[in-house]
Amino acid sequence: MGLFALAGAALATAGVQPTDAPVQPLPKPLELTSSQFLLVYQMLSITIATMGASFIFFVLGRQNLSAKYQPAMLVSALVVAVACYHYFRIFNSWNEAYALTDGVYRATGVPFNDAYRYADWILTVPLLLVETVAVLALASNVVSGMIGRLVIAAFAMIVLGYPGEVSFDTGTRLLWGTLSTIPFVYIVYTLFVELGKSLAQQSERVQVLVRNLRLLLFASWGFYPIAYLLPVILGGLSASGIIAVQVGYTLADILAKAAFGTLIYFFAIEKMKADGNVRNGEVALASD
């Protein structure tokens, strides 16, 4: 996703080639070992199951929340539903890109379509930011403007990261990663500074939970730049590099979507306790 490319630039420069030796895009590895292919295969399969199970949990769990917190849970369900669909497509594309021959998985000539990830992110990353703000149930005049700015910044962040993602040229990758970092910094500022001001009147417990939400979101996003910079750090994508990128992005998506949505649910329960809508350990459905 190219989010922290500025922070990673110093590390990445180790892989920069001399300016008089142009970098050529490296072809997709023609062979993967059985363990390499099956690692990605199983990770994609687990992610499909995780997103599908999370969707069911979020839909059913939404019924336990009062009206003003239900929109956040609905967005959580949408995020994992979109991710589940795209991971199904990624899984099929991975399966079609390689075939077992003489004990190794060789490229079939059908290209692996990793662009499904960016199609997913351009939909789900803005939604993740929407659910982060929605669950706080702040005043509408505060929420509307903030959500609009965050969605635009998220869209710009993903779009700017894509040209670097598909390039094996070090300079190109770092350039677009750096540009992608600009809207990311704005998102960080909005969630930690602007949103922090709006939380001044919340209880200490709620403020701690909001801090945990933001930390989980950005900790999970921290996986993306590592995977993004791997081709630069490794001097190109070998078979092991391809596997590392796929596993890294997949783990990040599980944390940023399924795990984050689950934390959103329990945060909403805590907010309801603070509002007085939970008594004796049971949720009292309200029509706030």
N, C-alpha and C positions, 0 to 999 in steps of 0.2 A: 504494500500500500504506500510505501515511501514516506511514512509519517515522521520518523525521526532521522531523516537522512543527514540533516545538519549535524546532529550529535554523533552520527556514525561516520561522518566524512573523514575524520582523522584516522579511524580504523581502516576505512576503505581504501585510503591512498596507498596502502601497501600493495594493492593489486593494480595500480595504475601503470600502464605501459608508456614508454617514451612517445612523445608527440610525433616523432618521425616514423613510427611503426603503427599504422592504423590497425585498429582491432577489428577482426572479422567475426561476424556472428557464428557461433558454434552450432553444429547440427545436433539434433536430438540424439542421445545415445542409441546406438543400434541394438545394444544388448543390455539386459538387466538380469541379475541373478534371480533365482526363484525367491529367495528371502526378501530381496529388494522389492520385486513386483508385489509380492503378497503382503508386505508391510503396508504399502500404500492402499492396496485392495482392502485390507481389513480395516484400516483407519477410515477410509471412505464409507465402508459398510457400517461401522460403529457410529459414525457421524449421522448417517441417514436415520439409524434407529434412535439416536439421541434426540435429534431434531423432531422426529415424529412423536416420540414419547413426551417430549417437552410441550409440543402443541396440545396434546390431550390434557396434560396437567394444567396448562395455563387456561384452557377453555373451561375445564371443570372448576379450577381454583377461582376463576373470575366470579363464580356464583357466591363465593364466601366473602366477597368484598362489598363495601357500600358503594353507592352509585358514583361518587366522585373519584374513586380509585379504579373502577372497572375499565375506563379507557386505557390506562397504562397496561393492564393485563391483556386487553385486546391487542394492543400494539405488540406486546411480547409474543403473543400467539402468531401474529402476522409475520414477525421476524423469523421465527423458526419454521413456519410453513414455507416461506419463500426460500429459506436456506435448504430445507429438506428437498424441495423440487430441484434446486440447482445442484445439490450434491448427488442426486439421482442421475442427473445428466453428466456430471463429472465422472461418476462411477462407470457409467456406460462408455464414455469416451476413453477412459483409461483401459477398460477391458478390450476395446476395439483397437487401441493403438499398439498393443503387443500380443504376441501369440507364443505359446510354449513350443519350442523346437529343439530337440537334442539336449534337453535338460536346462535350457536357458530361455528367457523371454526376449524374442527378437521383435524389432519394429515391423509392423505389418505394412507400413506405407500410409495408413490412415492417421492423420495428424491428431495428436492429443489436444483437445480444445480446452485450454486452461482459462480462456476468456470468460467462461461461465462464472469464474470467481468474481471478476469485476462487474459482470451483470448482476451478480448477487449483492456485492458490496454497495453498488450505486443505489440499490433499493433499501438494503437493510441498515446501513450505517446511519443515514438520516433518521430512520425509524428508531434506532437505538437511542439517539439523542432526544427524539420526541418522547419516548417512554421515560427517559431519565427526568425530564422536566414535568411530564404529565403526572407522575406518581406523587410529586410534591404538592399537587393541588393548590398552587399559588393563585393569587388574584389574576383574573383574565387579562387585565391590562399589562401585567408583567409577563405573562406566559406567551401571549400572541406574538409580540415583537421578538422575544427571545427565540422562540421556536423557528420563526421565519429566518432569522439570521443564522442559526445553527444548521438548518437544512441546506441553505445556500452554501455555507462553508464546507459542509460534509460533501456535497456534490462536487464542489471545486477540488477538494482534496483527492477524491477518487479519480476524477477525470485527469487531473494533472499527474497523478502517479502512473497512469496506464502506459504512456509512451516509454517511460523508463523501464517498466516491467517487461515489455516485449523486446527491449534492446539489450544486446550483450556488450555494447560499447560502454566503457567505464564512464567517460565524460557525459554521455547522454543519460545514463542511468542516474548519475549524481545530480545532473542539472534538473531533471524532472522530479527527482526525489526532493531536492531542495525547494523547488517551487511548490510541491505538494505540502511541504512543511509549513508554509506561510498560513494557509487556512487552518491547519491543525493547531498552530500556536493561538490563533484567534479562538478556536473552540475551547482550548485549555483556559484561556483568559475568561471567556464567558462563563464556563462552568465553575471555575474556582473563584473568580473575583466578583462578577456581576451576580451570579447565583448565590454566592456566599452572603452578599449584602441582603438578599431577599430572605435569607434563613435566620436573620438575627433574632426574630421573635419566636422561633421554634424552640422546643424543649431541647435540653442537652442531649437526651437519648436520640432524638430525631437528627440532630446535627451530627452525631457520631455515625449514625446509619448512612446519612448522605455522604459523609466523608468516605465511608467504606464502599458505597456505590461508585463514587468517582474513582477511587483507587483501583477497584476491580476493573472498571472500564478501561483505564489507561494502562494497567498492568497487562491486561489481555491484549490490548492494542500494541504493546511492546513486542509481541512475537512477530508482528507483521514487518517492521523494518529490518529485523534480523534476517528473516527469509528474503526480503527484498534485496539486501546487500550481499547475500551469499555469493552470487555470481561475481561480484566485485572482489570480495574477500578471497574467494577460492581461485580467482583468475579465470573464471569460466564455469559452466555447469557440466560437471562430470555426471556419471550415473549416480554416484553418491550424493552429489549436489542436488540433482533432480528430486531424489527421495527426500532429502532434508527440507527442501522448499515445500513439497507437498505435505509432509508431516507437520511442519511448522505452521503453515497456513491453516491446516485442519484443526490442530490443537487450539490455535487462536480463535477460530470460529466457534468451537465448542464453549470456550470460556466466555467469549464476548456475547454470545447469543443465548445458549441454554443456561449456563451458570448465572449469567447476569440477569436473565429473566426470572430465574428462581429467587435470586436475591431481591429483585423488585417486588415479588409476591410477598415475601416475609417482611420487607420494609413497609408495604401497604398495611399488613396486619399490625405492625408496631404503630403506624400512624393512626390506625383506627383505635388502638388502645389509648393513645394520647387524646383522641377526640372523644373518648368515652363510649365507643361503639362495640367494645369487646368486654364482656363481663364473665367472670368465672371460667376463663379459658375458652369461651365460645364466642363465635362471631355473631353479633347482632346485626342482621341486615338492615340497612337504613337507606332512606331515599334522599339523603342530604340535598 
